[in-house]
């Protein structure tokens, strides 16, 4: 499963949400779930995704899916 981290403003986020709701109201299938997280700006992203957190995410990604209860030697 792919994950996306990106930057998206509130207006773009809500425009896409309204588009999807309108499609559902017309009876169309809901869009497939996309696992993503967006930040409003590069500044906010850099405050949240520190180098240490980035390294942790890379390690988790390299070792495959884990649960919160999984024991690992990672």
C-alpha positions as CSV (number, residue, x, y, z in Angstrom):
1,X,0.0,0.0,0.0
2,X,1.4,3.4,-1.0
3,X,1.3,6.3,1.3
4,X,1.5,10.0,0.2
5,X,2.8,12.9,2.1
6,X,2.4,16.3,0.5
7,X,1.4,19.9,0.7
8,X,-2.2,21.0,-0.1
9,X,-4.0,24.1,1.0
10,X,-7.4,24.0,2.7
11,X,-9.2,25.3,-0.4
12,X,-7.9,22.6,-2.7
13,X,-8.6,19.9,0.0
14,X,-12.2,21.0,0.4
15,X,-12.7,21.5,-3.4
16,X,-11.7,17.8,-3.9
17,X,-13.9,16.7,-1.0
18,X,-16.9,18.5,-2.5
19,X,-16.2,17.0,-5.9
20,X,-16.2,13.5,-4.4
21,X,-19.4,14.1,-2.5
22,X,-21.1,15.4,-5.6
23,X,-20.1,12.2,-7.5
24,X,-21.5,10.1,-4.6
25,X,-24.7,12.1,-4.7
26,X,-25.0,11.3,-8.4
27,X,-24.8,7.6,-7.6
28,X,-21.3,7.1,-8.7
29,X,-18.9,4.9,-6.8
30,X,-16.9,6.4,-4.0
31,X,-13.3,7.0,-5.0
32,X,-10.9,4.3,-3.8
33,X,-9.2,5.1,-0.5
34,X,-5.8,6.7,-0.8
35,X,-3.6,6.7,2.2
36,X,-2.3,10.2,2.5
37,X,-1.5,13.1,4.7
38,X,-1.3,16.7,3.7
39,X,0.2,19.7,5.3
40,X,-0.8,23.3,4.6
41,X,2.7,24.5,3.9
42,X,6.3,23.3,3.7
43,X,7.0,25.1,7.0
44,X,4.4,23.0,8.8
45,X,5.7,19.8,7.2
46,X,9.2,20.5,8.3
47,X,8.1,21.2,11.9
48,X,6.2,17.9,12.0
49,X,8.5,15.6,9.9
50,X,11.8,16.1,11.6
51,X,14.9,14.2,10.4
52,X,14.5,11.7,13.3
53,X,10.9,11.0,12.4
54,X,11.8,10.7,8.7
55,X,14.4,8.1,9.5
56,X,11.9,6.2,11.6
57,X,9.4,6.2,8.7
58,X,12.1,4.9,6.3
59,X,13.0,2.1,8.8
60,X,9.3,1.1,9.1
61,X,8.8,1.2,5.4
62,X,11.9,-1.0,4.8
63,X,10.7,-3.6,7.2
64,X,7.2,-4.0,5.9
65,X,3.8,-3.8,7.6
66,X,3.8,-3.8,11.4
67,X,1.1,-3.5,14.0
68,X,1.3,-1.4,17.1
69,X,1.7,-4.6,19.1
70,X,4.3,-6.2,16.9
71,X,7.6,-7.0,18.4
72,X,10.5,-6.4,16.2
73,X,14.3,-6.1,16.3
74,X,14.1,-3.0,14.0
